[in-house]
Amino acid sequence: MASLRLGVNIDHVATVRNARGASYPDPVRAAEMALAAGADGITAHLREDRRHISDADIDALAAITRRRGRPLNLEMAVTAEMEAIALAHLPHAACLVPERREEVTTEGGLDVAKGHNAITPVVQRLSNAGIRVSCFIDPDLEQVAAAASAGSAVVELHTGAYCDAVRERNPQAAAMLERLQAAAAEAARLGLEVHAGHGIDYETVKPIAAIGEIVELNIGHFLIGEAIFIGLGPAIQRMRALMDEARSVRAA
C-alpha cells in the first residue's frame, strides 16, 4: 500500500488576518509551523477575489517551500489570470478547482467532463511547464475518466459530501464512502495519482485514509480551527497519527 502524505491548507489563517486588514496572523508562519509539525506539503487557494490568500502570500510560500524542499500545491480556478500566476511561480503542483464568487467554500468538484475542451489546454500548458496538475473532482467515474483524458496526472477526490453525511449521521454515508473507494480504484487503474480532501476532520479521516489508492490528503479548515484550541502543531500531529493508524490497520 502506498504511503499517505498530508498537505496542510493554510488559507484560513489568511482569512483571520484579513478580517482586521492587518499583517497578523501570517499564513507563511503557519506554513513553516505546519512543515515543522510533520506536514508533507502546503496547499493554498488564490481566489479571484483574494478573500484570503494574496499574491504576496503566494510569492512568500513559493519561496519557503522551495527553500525547504517541500511541495507547494496551488489551488486555482481555470482562468487565464490564474494560469499566468501558476506559470510565473511554477509551484510543484496545481489543483484545478471550480470557483464561484458567491460561494463560501468550494461546493463541489470541477466538471471536467463538461468543460473538457477548455480544461485540457490549461492542463497541457501547466504540465509542459513542469507543474504536476490535479483536477479536484467529485467521486464520479465519468469525471475520473475525463480527468485522465484531459491529461491530468492527479485527481483529488472531493470528500465533503461524505464528511457532512458522517457528521449528520446520514444513513447514506456508507454509500458515499463506497463511491470514494470506487473512484479511487478507477483512478489508480487509469494511472492517475489519487488525492482526497475537503471537510475532513478527526471523525472522518480514518475511513478515507484507509482507502489504499489514496496517497495524499489535503486538509485545512478543520486544522486551522482546531489550532485555536490546542495549537497548530498538536492539531497536525494528531491528524497525522490518525492517518497512520488507519493505514496500519488496513495493512494488518
C-alpha positions, 0 to 999 in steps of 0.5 A, spaced: 500 500 500 502 506 498 504 511 503 499 517 505 502 524 505 498 530 508 498 537 505 496 542 510 491 548 507 493 554 510 488 559 507 484 560 513 489 563 517 489 568 511 482 569 512 483 571 520 488 576 518 484 579 513 478 580 517 482 586 521 486 588 514 492 587 518 499 583 517 497 578 523 496 572 523 501 570 517 499 564 513 507 563 511 508 562 519 503 557 519 506 554 513 513 553 516 509 551 523 505 546 519 512 543 515 515 543 522 509 539 525 510 533 520 506 536 514 508 533 507 506 539 503 502 546 503 496 547 499 493 554 498 487 557 494 488 564 490 481 566 489 479 571 484 477 575 489 483 574 494 478 573 500 484 570 503 490 568 500 494 574 496 499 574 491 504 576 496 502 570 500 503 566 494 510 569 492 512 568 500 510 560 500 513 559 493 519 561 496 519 557 503 517 551 500 522 551 495 527 553 500 525 547 504 524 542 499 517 541 500 511 541 495 507 547 494 500 545 491 496 551 488 489 551 488 486 555 482 480 556 478 481 555 470 482 562 468 487 565 464 489 570 470 490 564 474 494 560 469 499 566 468 500 566 476 501 558 476 506 559 470 510 565 473 511 561 480 511 554 477 509 551 484 510 543 484 503 542 483 496 545 481 489 543 483 484 545 478 478 547 482 471 550 480 470 557 483 464 561 484 464 568 487 458 567 491 460 561 494 463 560 501 467 554 500 468 550 494 461 546 493 463 541 489 468 538 484 470 541 477 466 538 471 471 536 467 467 532 463 463 538 461 468 543 460 473 538 457 475 542 451 477 548 455 480 544 461 485 540 457 489 546 454 490 549 461 492 542 463 497 541 457 500 548 458 501 547 466 504 540 465 509 542 459 511 547 464 513 542 469 507 543 474 504 536 476 496 538 475 490 535 479 483 536 477 479 536 484 473 532 482 467 529 485 467 521 486 464 520 479 467 515 474 465 519 468 469 525 471 475 520 473 475 518 466 475 525 463 480 527 468 485 522 465 483 524 458 484 531 459 491 529 461 491 530 468 496 526 472 492 527 479 485 527 481 483 529 488 477 526 490 472 531 493 470 528 500 465 533 503 459 530 501 461 524 505 464 528 511 457 532 512 453 525 511 458 522 517 457 528 521 449 528 520 449 521 521 446 520 514 444 513 513 447 514 506 454 515 508 456 508 507 454 509 500 458 515 499 464 512 502 463 506 497 463 511 491 470 514 494 473 507 494 470 506 487 473 512 484 479 511 487 480 504 484 478 507 477 483 512 478 489 508 480 487 503 474 487 509 469 494 511 472 492 517 475 495 519 482 489 519 487 488 525 492 482 526 497 480 532 501 475 537 503 471 537 510 475 532 513 476 532 520 478 527 526 471 523 525 472 522 518 479 521 516 480 514 518 475 511 513 478 515 507 485 514 509 484 507 509 482 507 502 489 504 499 489 508 492 489 514 496 496 517 497 495 524 499 490 528 503 489 535 503 486 538 509 485 545 512 479 548 515 478 543 520 486 544 522 486 551 522 480 551 527 482 546 531 489 550 532 485 555 536 484 550 541 490 546 542 495 549 537 497 548 530 502 543 531 498 538 536 492 539 531 497 536 525 500 531 529 494 528 531 491 528 524 497 525 522 497 519 527 490 518 525 492 517 518 497 512 520 493 508 524 488 507 519 493 505 514 496 500 519 490 497 520 488 496 513 495 493 512 494 488 518 
